[in-house]
Amino acid sequence: MPDSRRKCPYCQGQIARESIILWRPFGCPHCHQLIVLVQRYGWFQGIACLAILIACSASLIVAFHLNWVLSIVAGLIFGVALSTLARKFLQRHWPGPPNLVAYITRDSPEALKSVLVLVESVAEADASEQHNSQLELVRSQISLDDALENAALELTAYLKSSLQGLPFRKVKGLQGNLSPDATRQELRSIALDLRQAMEQ
């Protein structure tokens, strides 16, 4: 029986393991809608963190008459730490495959277009000072929590640094280092996904 966790949430088409991109949202090979891989217990950490934050903050305020600001800060620290440990415990003792879910971009089509223009220009040209300033301008205009845009900008910076012979920061979630040609190919792939995001 096919593994339902490898099905596209839009078209239900089976997606081969080698077609799944682990480090960023990507287009389904069948319907081209944007999807993303999420860890099995990814939802748990947010809920657990919120529950621990509320319980810990309330306890500190009621039992110790602690200032409410300090109580919230302490609750947040405990919430993040304990929920992270709990998620790792669950993943270690009850592991399961990650799920493919629909990905919705958080930015406007105008912001996506500015990222797309930058990605396409860098993918087809050598690094230049013009691209340096353009990268910073685009970075200041986008949503900081959009995974697809952040992947595009991180990979753009990675390519520019490698072409200029400068030290570069590792791209989050990307395994190993890419050659300039492989990086350009990945940027072209991201550009296609950005175009799809603009149409959604």
C-alpha positions as CSV (number, residue, x, y, z in Angstrom):
1,M,0.0,0.0,0.0
2,P,1.4,3.4,-0.9
3,D,2.5,5.6,2.0
4,S,-0.1,8.3,2.4
5,R,2.4,10.6,4.0
6,R,4.2,10.9,0.6
7,K,1.1,12.1,-1.2
8,C,0.6,15.7,-2.3
9,P,-2.1,17.3,-0.1
10,Y,-3.6,19.0,-3.3
11,C,-3.7,16.3,-6.0
12,Q,-3.0,13.2,-3.9
13,G,-0.2,12.2,-6.4
14,Q,2.5,10.0,-5.1
15,I,5.8,11.9,-4.6
16,A,9.0,10.0,-4.9
17,R,11.4,10.4,-2.0
18,E,14.1,11.9,-4.2
19,S,11.7,14.6,-5.4
20,I,11.1,15.8,-1.8
21,I,13.1,18.9,-0.8
22,L,13.8,18.8,2.9
23,W,15.0,22.3,3.6
24,R,12.4,24.5,1.9
25,P,8.9,24.6,0.4
26,F,8.7,23.2,-3.1
27,G,6.3,22.6,-6.0
28,C,4.6,19.2,-6.3
29,P,6.0,17.4,-9.4
30,H,2.4,16.6,-10.5
31,C,0.2,19.7,-9.9
32,H,3.0,22.2,-9.1
33,Q,1.2,23.5,-6.0
34,L,3.5,24.5,-3.2
35,I,4.0,22.0,-0.4
36,V,6.3,21.7,2.6
37,L,7.6,18.9,4.8
38,V,6.8,19.2,8.5
39,Q,8.1,17.1,11.3
40,R,5.6,14.7,12.9
41,Y,5.6,16.5,16.3
42,G,6.1,20.0,15.0
43,W,2.6,21.1,16.2
44,F,3.3,19.7,19.7
45,Q,6.0,22.1,20.6
46,G,3.9,25.3,20.1
47,I,0.9,23.9,22.1
48,A,3.1,22.5,24.9
49,C,5.1,25.8,25.1
50,L,1.9,27.8,25.5
51,A,0.5,25.5,28.1
52,I,3.7,25.5,30.2
53,L,4.0,29.3,29.8
54,I,0.4,29.8,31.2
55,A,0.8,27.3,34.0
56,C,4.3,28.4,35.1
57,S,3.4,32.1,35.0
58,A,0.2,31.7,36.9
59,S,1.9,29.5,39.5
60,L,4.7,32.1,40.1
61,I,2.2,34.9,40.4
62,V,-0.2,33.1,42.8
63,A,2.3,31.2,44.9
64,F,5.2,33.6,45.1
65,H,3.5,36.9,44.3
66,L,6.2,37.5,41.6
67,N,6.0,40.5,39.3
68,W,3.8,39.5,36.3
69,V,6.5,40.5,33.7
70,L,9.1,38.3,35.4
71,S,6.6,35.5,35.7
72,I,5.9,35.6,31.9
73,V,9.6,35.7,31.1
74,A,10.3,32.8,33.4
75,G,7.3,30.9,32.0
76,L,8.4,31.5,28.4
77,I,11.9,30.2,29.2
78,F,10.6,27.1,30.9
79,G,8.0,26.6,28.1
80,V,10.5,26.7,25.3
81,A,13.0,24.4,27.2
82,L,10.5,21.8,28.4
83,S,8.5,21.7,25.1
84,T,11.7,21.2,23.1
85,L,12.9,18.4,25.4
86,A,9.4,16.8,25.2
87,R,9.3,17.0,21.4
88,K,12.8,15.4,21.1
89,F,11.7,12.6,23.6
90,L,8.6,11.9,21.4
91,Q,10.7,11.8,18.2
92,R,13.2,9.5,19.7
93,H,10.9,7.0,21.3
94,W,7.9,7.2,18.9
95,P,9.5,8.2,15.6
96,G,7.4,8.7,12.5
97,P,7.8,10.0,9.0
98,P,7.2,13.7,8.5
99,N,4.1,14.9,6.6
100,L,3.7,16.8,3.4
101,V,1.3,19.7,3.9
102,A,0.1,22.6,1.8
103,Y,2.3,25.7,2.0
104,I,0.8,29.2,1.9
105,T,3.1,32.2,1.5
106,R,2.7,35.0,4.0
107,D,3.6,37.9,1.7
108,S,1.9,39.9,-1.0
109,P,2.5,39.2,-4.7
110,E,4.5,42.5,-5.0
111,A,7.0,41.3,-2.3
112,L,7.2,37.9,-4.0
113,K,7.9,39.5,-7.3
114,S,10.8,41.6,-5.9
115,V,12.3,38.3,-4.6
116,L,11.7,36.6,-7.9
117,V,13.4,39.3,-9.9
118,L,16.4,39.2,-7.6
119,V,16.7,35.4,-7.7
120,E,16.5,35.2,-11.5
121,S,19.0,38.0,-12.0
122,V,21.6,36.4,-9.6
123,A,21.0,32.9,-11.0
124,E,21.9,34.2,-14.5
125,A,24.8,36.6,-13.7
126,D,28.0,37.0,-11.7
127,A,27.9,38.7,-8.3
128,S,28.0,42.4,-8.3
129,E,27.7,45.4,-6.0
130,Q,24.3,46.2,-7.6
131,H,23.1,42.8,-6.4
132,N,24.5,43.4,-2.9
133,S,22.4,46.5,-2.5
134,Q,19.4,44.9,-4.2
135,L,19.6,41.9,-1.8
136,E,19.5,44.2,1.3
137,L,16.6,46.2,-0.2
138,V,14.5,43.1,-0.8
139,R,15.4,41.6,2.6
140,S,14.0,44.7,4.3
141,Q,10.7,44.5,2.4
142,I,9.7,40.9,2.9
143,S,8.0,39.0,5.8
144,L,10.7,37.6,8.1
145,D,8.8,34.3,8.7
146,D,8.2,33.3,5.1
147,A,10.2,30.1,4.5
148,L,10.2,30.2,0.7
149,E,11.4,33.8,0.5
150,N,14.0,33.3,3.2
151,A,15.3,30.2,1.4
152,A,15.6,32.3,-1.8
153,L,17.5,35.1,-0.1
154,E,19.8,32.8,1.9
155,L,20.7,30.9,-1.2
156,T,21.2,34.1,-3.2
157,A,23.6,35.4,-0.5
158,Y,25.3,32.0,-0.5
159,L,26.0,32.1,-4.2
160,K,27.2,35.7,-4.2
161,S,29.6,35.1,-1.4
162,S,31.0,32.0,-3.0
163,L,31.5,33.8,-6.3
164,Q,33.3,36.6,-4.6
165,G,35.5,34.2,-2.6
166,L,34.1,35.5,0.7
167,P,33.2,33.4,3.8
168,F,29.6,32.4,3.6
169,R,27.0,31.5,6.2
170,K,25.6,28.0,5.8
171,V,22.1,27.9,4.4
172,K,19.7,26.6,7.1
173,G,18.6,23.1,6.5
174,L,20.8,22.6,3.4
175,Q,23.1,19.5,3.6
176,G,26.7,20.2,2.5
177,N,28.0,22.9,0.2
178,L,26.8,23.5,-3.4
179,S,28.9,24.4,-6.4
180,P,28.0,27.7,-8.1
181,D,26.4,25.8,-10.9
182,A,24.3,23.6,-8.5
183,T,23.4,26.8,-6.6
184,R,22.2,28.5,-9.8
185,Q,20.1,25.5,-10.7
186,E,18.5,25.5,-7.2
187,L,17.8,29.2,-7.6
188,R,16.1,28.6,-10.9
189,S,14.0,25.9,-9.2
190,I,13.1,28.4,-6.4
191,A,12.2,31.0,-9.0
192,L,9.6,28.5,-10.5
193,D,8.2,28.0,-7.0
194,L,8.0,31.7,-6.4
195,R,6.0,32.1,-9.7
196,Q,3.6,29.4,-8.5
197,A,3.3,31.2,-5.1
198,M,2.3,34.4,-7.0
199,E,-0.5,32.6,-8.8
200,Q,-1.9,30.9,-5.6
